[in-house]
Amino acid sequence: MSPRFMPFKTAPELIEALTKVEKVLNTGGLEPSLGELVKLRASQINGCAYCIYMHVSDARARGETEMRLFMLDAWRESSLYTDRERAALAWTESLTRVAKTGAPDEDYALVKDQFNEGELTYLTIAIGMINLWNRLQVGARATHPVHAATAA
């Protein structure tokens, strides 16, 4: 697959603005490990290979276990995730599929029990941002790096 267009080259001012939002999100008090799980789960749902590759790599660099990454698609049936992570993942799925889910009250109740209002705002914007990045990268047909060790 080859890229359709190169947004980082053709619209650097937009990418810079999005990157600034990401920098603010990274200072918002959410655990970096939680942020990576949220970004990875949304990217799985959206089928964004570029972002899946990036967030698996970032999560592993932060010390995330391979098993938790492997099991992420089945987080509801796995005991590997904390209640806080489970609430964030439910909210991630709900907002990523918002046209189908309508962000149900049950998912909101879970996340509200685990996050204060400021954290919830950061989490919700982080979910929106990864969905934006996914749409940009899928639409552009961005390709992830392929290293000899991962190509087998």
C-alpha positions in Angstrom: 0.0 0.0 0.0 1.3 3.4 -0.8 0.2 6.7 0.8 -2.5 8.8 -0.9 -1.3 12.1 0.4 1.3 13.5 2.9 -0.5 15.7 5.5 2.7 16.2 7.5 4.3 17.8 4.4 1.3 19.5 2.8 -0.3 21.0 5.9 2.4 21.5 8.5 0.6 24.3 10.3 -2.4 22.0 11.0 -0.2 19.2 12.2 1.7 21.7 14.4 -1.6 22.8 16.0 -2.7 19.2 16.6 0.7 18.4 18.1 0.3 21.3 20.5 -3.0 19.9 21.7 -1.3 16.5 22.2 1.4 18.2 24.3 -1.2 19.8 26.5 -3.0 16.4 26.9 0.3 14.9 28.0 0.5 17.3 30.9 -3.2 16.7 32.0 -2.6 14.3 34.8 -3.7 11.1 33.1 -1.3 8.2 33.4 0.8 7.8 30.3 0.1 4.1 30.3 -3.6 4.7 30.3 -3.3 7.1 27.5 -1.5 4.5 25.4 -4.1 1.9 26.1 -6.9 4.4 25.0 -5.0 5.4 21.9 -4.3 1.8 21.0 -7.9 0.6 21.6 -9.4 3.4 19.4 -6.8 2.7 16.7 -7.7 -1.0 16.8 -11.4 -0.2 16.3 -10.6 2.2 13.5 -8.2 -0.2 11.8 -5.4 2.4 11.7 -2.2 0.3 11.2 0.0 3.3 11.4 -1.3 4.3 14.9 -1.5 0.8 16.2 2.1 0.3 15.3 3.1 3.6 17.0 1.1 3.1 20.2 2.2 -0.5 20.6 5.8 0.7 20.2 5.2 3.7 22.6 3.4 1.5 25.2 6.2 -1.1 25.1 8.8 1.6 25.5 6.9 2.8 28.6 7.1 -0.7 30.1 3.7 -2.0 29.1 3.6 -5.8 29.1 3.1 -7.7 25.8 0.3 -9.7 27.3 -1.8 -6.7 28.2 -1.3 -5.4 24.6 -2.2 -8.7 23.1 -5.4 -8.9 25.3 -6.5 -5.4 24.8 -9.2 -6.3 22.2 -10.7 -8.6 24.8 -10.3 -6.3 27.8 -13.9 -6.9 28.9 -13.1 -10.6 29.4 -9.7 -10.1 30.9 -8.7 -9.5 34.5 -5.4 -7.8 33.4 -6.9 -4.3 33.6 -7.8 -2.0 36.5 -11.2 -0.6 37.1 -9.9 2.8 36.0 -8.5 1.4 32.8 -11.8 -0.6 32.2 -13.8 2.6 32.6 -11.5 4.5 30.2 -11.7 1.7 27.7 -15.5 1.5 27.8 -15.6 5.3 27.3 -13.1 5.0 24.4 -15.2 2.4 22.7 -18.4 4.4 23.3 -17.0 7.6 21.9 -15.1 6.0 19.0 -18.4 4.3 18.0 -20.6 7.3 19.0 -22.8 7.1 15.9 -23.9 3.6 17.1 -23.6 4.0 20.8 -24.8 7.5 21.6 -22.4 7.5 24.5 -24.6 5.5 26.9 -25.3 6.5 30.4 -23.9 3.2 31.7 -20.4 4.0 30.2 -20.6 7.5 31.5 -21.4 6.2 35.0 -18.4 3.9 34.9 -16.0 6.7 33.8 -17.5 9.2 36.2 -16.8 6.9 39.1 -13.1 6.6 38.2 -12.2 10.1 36.9 -12.7 13.6 38.3 -14.3 16.1 36.0 -10.9 17.5 34.8 -9.5 14.1 34.1 -12.7 13.2 32.3 -12.4 16.2 30.1 -8.8 15.3 29.2 -9.7 11.7 28.6 -12.6 12.7 26.3 -10.5 15.1 24.3 -7.7 12.5 24.1 -10.2 10.0 22.6 -11.4 12.6 20.2 -7.8 13.4 19.2 -6.8 9.8 18.5 -10.0 9.4 16.5 -8.9 12.4 14.4 -5.4 11.1 14.0 -6.8 7.7 13.0 -9.0 9.3 10.3 -6.2 11.3 9.0 -3.8 8.4 8.8 -6.4 5.9 7.4 -7.6 8.5 4.8 -4.0 9.2 3.8 -3.2 5.5 3.7 -0.1 6.2 5.9 2.3 3.3 6.2 4.0 2.2 9.3 7.7 1.4 9.4 8.7 -2.2 8.8 11.8 -3.4 10.5 13.6 -6.6 9.7 12.8 -7.9 13.2 9.1 -7.3 12.8 8.6 -8.3 9.2 8.8 -12.1 9.8 
